[in-house]
């Protein structure tokens, strides 16, 4: 396997490593660390001195902005230098600011976690790392040079020692360069940082999904209430006026009666749909009352044993209501159950829900059933859902969702 770091090259081929490019790469890395570290220390000293002068006027903003800018520049150079002793990709973890201008850039950088890692590394580099680089180089090359320049009949032991130190220098230099590179990667480009950023983005997209779902549901409810329902009311009034001009017992009267019955059915179904989209009892009285109200209108008996210390946050409350709603709807449509139950408790910042039925079971979450959509909604709340549904029943949906009351 081709080595990707200086440590790996030295460990895989301790002897052949001496004739490879890795000792020279490590030497260049440490020499560059000394030169760059000295320059960084000088820049930091200038920035701090300027900040001390302007501190009373700008309340440290210039100092902080200067440190952030310096740390970002140092980190960019160090990521490039790291390729000398670590061939793995070193991506830039910074995201672009959402707005143009220096103020937006500074504000964005100050809110990024990686900025503070870069600042911490820059301070460590300026106060310790480059001094250690200089110390290692001085021991490996400066000390033998001093011994070689010594003259006299009793200096040959020191000359031999200097030769030994010089022969061991590839291992010494590479060992410290590898350690320094590993530390640099830990601060500036940890191997799991990209995964962490992707995970945060996924969670943010899940939160946006819930917000957009809630907003779209509210819009649909408002459109149905203000649009379709009003049209049905207007149609009912038109049919009523038409009946005034229609003789009783005529064929037209019978058709009007059928039309009025169909209109009444459509009106009831529309009201039920609107109430299901955004039930007033959920907004007014909370999740427990809404689930009890829905269970009371359910075609099969549903036992509700749901206890909460107080109202849940609105987003969590509405999402859990529709999880329970859809789970019960699936039971009524597909399970053949004669009864169902909803039980829930809040314990240690986790809301635990159990939805059971005595149906024929056999639910397969991996077969693309409605259970998959329920699991997606629970996952959007950073929760988890497990299904137990042996053939013959019963079926259990176990939901755990983290939540904290304000």
Secondary structure, 3 states (H helix, E strand, C coil): CCCCEHHHHHHHCCCHHHHCCHHHHHHHHHHHHHHHHHHHHHHHHHHHHHHHHHHHHHCCHHHHHHHHHHHHHHHHHHHHHHHHCECCCCCCCCCCCCCCCHHHHHHHHHHCHHHHHHHHHHHHHHHHHHHHHHHHHHHHHHHHHHHHHCCCCCCHHHHHHHHHHHHHHHHHHHHHHHHHHHHHHHHHCCCCHHHHHHHHHHHHHHHHHHHHHHHHHHHHHHHHHHHHHHHHHHHHHHHHHHHHCCCCCCHHHHHHHHHHHHHHHHHHHHHHHHHHHCCHHHHHHCHHHHHHHHHHCCCCEEEEEECCCCCCCHHHHHHHHHHHHHHHHHHHHHHCCCEEEEEEEEECCEEEEEEEECCCCCCCHHHCCHHHHHHHHHHHCCCEEEEEECCCCCEEEEEEEECCCC
